Amino acid sequence: MAARNKEQEKPRDPRASLALLWGEQEQPTRGPKPKLSPQRIAAAAVELADGEGLDAVSMSKVAGGFGVSAMALYRYVPGKTELVELMVEAVLAEGPDLSGVPDGDWRAGAREWVRQCARVYSAHPWLLSATAMRRQVMGPRQLGWLDAALAALEPTGLGAAQRHQVFLLLVGLVRNLAQQVSDYDEEQDREWDRLTGELLARHADRFPALTRAIAEGAFDPAGVDPLDFGLDRILDGVEALMAVRE
């Protein structure tokens, strides 16, 4: 066990992680046929994370589901970091499919991309923390989502850097709404409304714009789809940018 802990403290080899994600790792030519695979292990970890959250995923817990020791999994996956990367790849196999979008209709393409992306985040809330907005090792499926978004935006005529910035706005919208859903607690929300209402009743003169907005229903979500609203504003902004370029 001490040897394994010491091994885990070594710096990661990104080349080994990429090889694992892209299925380019060396395969053993001798010995018994492997009983498991990185893909089976990732699928089991996804099921665990969907039910209990990403923090519940550990090499030992996943191994227990297969009736083997944690050490047995290290033959296939170096550690939890690599396992999470494989989990991301596994769930992103669910899309994107933009085959039904009319050619050249960039708004429809972007809208469909966002809706499919939002469904994946809704089905797998742990994806938020697993794909934090940072440089990370990416597999073919994760890159496929980026490629599809950039392709959908090509008819806009915007430059590559601008299309990438639009992509960041789109995925940022999805992630922001997914975070709101993840953080929402109905009981706490009611308590917040009650306490805030009492505070504003006593200090309305200090926050006049907020008081008026609340009275006019600013925080009433009825009739407003936040995904549609945010997406329309982003796409309207892209159209405005296209008009300026013309």
N, C-alpha and C positions, 0 to 999 in steps of 0.2 A: 504493500500500500504506500509506503514511504517513497518507493521508486516512482510510482505513478504520480504522486503529488509533486515530486521534483520535476518530472517530465512535463506536467501541466504548467509549471512556472516558466518554461522555456518560451522565448518569443515565437509567435506563430509564423509559419512559412506560408505566405500568401499564394505561392505557386502550388503548394500541396492542396490548399483550399480550393483554388480554381480548378485544379485537376479533378477534385472530388465532385464539385458542382457540375462540371462539364462532362463527367463520365470519362475522363482521360487518364485516370489513375492506372498504374500498372496492375495487371491481374496476375494472381499466382498461377504458375504453370504446373505446380506439383502439389501433392497433398490432397486431402478430402475436399469434396465440393462444399463451398460455403453454405451454411444453413440459413444465413440472413443476408441482407443487402442494405446498403445505405438508404435505398428508397423505402424498403419495408420499415426500417427503423424510424425514418422521418415520418411516415404515415402514422405510425403508432404514437409518435410524439405530438403530431398535429391533433389527433383525437384527444390526447391528454390535455393539451393546451386549450382546445375548444371547450372542454368541460370544466377545467379547473384553473386556467390561466397559465401564462408563460412561466411564472415563478414556480409552478408545480412541476415543471419539466426538469428532470435530472436524469443523468445516465443510469443511475441505479434504479429509478422508478420505471423508466422505459424498459430496462433490461428485465425487471421483474415481470412485466407483461409477457415476455417471451420465455419466462422460466429459466433465465440464464443470469449469470453474474454481470455486474457492470463492466468488469474487466473484459468480458467476452465481446462487448460492443466496441471496444477500442480497436479491435481488428478491422472494423468497418468505418468508424467515425472517430477522429482524434479527440474530440471533446464537445462540450455543450455549445460553444460558439459555432463550430462547424455544423453541429446538429441543427441549430436554429436557422442557419443559412439554407440547409437542405429543406427545412420545414417551409421556409418562404417560397422556395422553388416549387414545392409540392402543391401549395394552395394557389399559386399563380398559374398553374396548369389550367385553371378554370376560365381563362380568357387571355387576351381579348379577341372577340370575333366581330369584326366590322364588315363582314361580307355583305350584309344587308343594307349598307349605307350607299346611296347613289354616288356615282363617281363625281368628284369635284365639289360635293356638298360638305365643306369643311365644318360648318356649324353642326350638321347632323352627325358627322364623324366624331367631333369633339364631345358632343352630348352623349353619344352612345358609349364612348370610351369612359367618360366620367361615371355613367350609370353602372357599367359593368365593374369598374374599379370600386365604386361605393358598395356594391353587393358583396365583393370579396372581403372588404373591411368589416362589413356588417356580420358576415358569417364567421369571421376570425378576428375578434377584437384585439387579440394579442399581437396582430400584425403591426399595430401602431409602434409598440416598443421594439419589435423585431426589425423594423425598417426605419429607424430613426434617420432624420435628415442629415446624413453625414456620408463621407466617402466610405464605401464598404465593398467587400467582394460581392460580385453580382454574377448570377448564373444566366443561362440562355433565356429562361422564361421571364426573369425580371427585366432583362434587356429587351425582350420582346415587347413588353408593355411600353417601354420608352420608345422603341422603334415605331410601334403602332400609333402612338400619340403624335410623334413628329411627322409621320406619313400623313395622318389625318389633317395636319395643319399646313402641309405643303401647298395646297391650292390657295392659301392666303397670299402667297407671294412674299411673305416676310422672310428676312434673313434667318440663317440657322440659329444664331444667338438669340434672336427675338422669339423664334418658335420654341426654343428651349426655355426661355423665360415664361412663355405662356404655359408650357407644360408644367413648370413649377407652380404656377398659379392654380392650375387645374387640380394637380395632385394635392396641393396645399389645402384647397377647399374641401376635398374628400377627407383628408386627414383631420382637419379642424372639426368638421361635423362628426366624424367618428369619435374624436376625443370628447366632444360634448355629450354624445350618447353614452360613452363609457363612464363619464364622470357623473351622470345624472342619477340622482336619488330622490324619488318622489317625496318621501317624508321630509328630508332635509330641504327640498325645494319649497314645500309648504311653510316650513319654519322660517326659511329665509324671507319669503313673501310677508309673513306676519311681522317679523322683526323689522324688516325694511320699511314696511308701511307705518309702523309705530314711530320709527326714527324720523321719517320724512314728515309725518304729521306734526312733529315737534320742531323740525328744522327746515320746513319747506322754503322759508325765505332765503336760506343759504344755497339751495339747489333748485332754483326756479325752473330751469329747462328740464331737469330730470323729473321734477314733480309733474310738470305739464305733460311730459311724454308718457309717464305711467298712467296718468288720468285718461290719456287718449288711446291707451291700449298698446303701448310700445312693446310690452313683454307678453302680449297675447299672441300665441303662435297660430291661432285658428285661421285657416284659409291661406296660409303662407307656407309653401314648401321651401325650406332653407336651401336645399340643394338646387332647385330650379332657380330661385332668386339669385343666389350667388353665381351660378353658372351663366345666367343671362347677362349679368353685369360684366362678367369677364369677357364673354363673347361680344357684347356690345362694344367694349373697350377695344377689342381686337379689330372690329370693323372700323372704328374711329381711326385707329392707327393705320389701317389699310388705306383709308380715304386720304389721310395726310400724305402717305407715300405716293399716291397717284397725283 
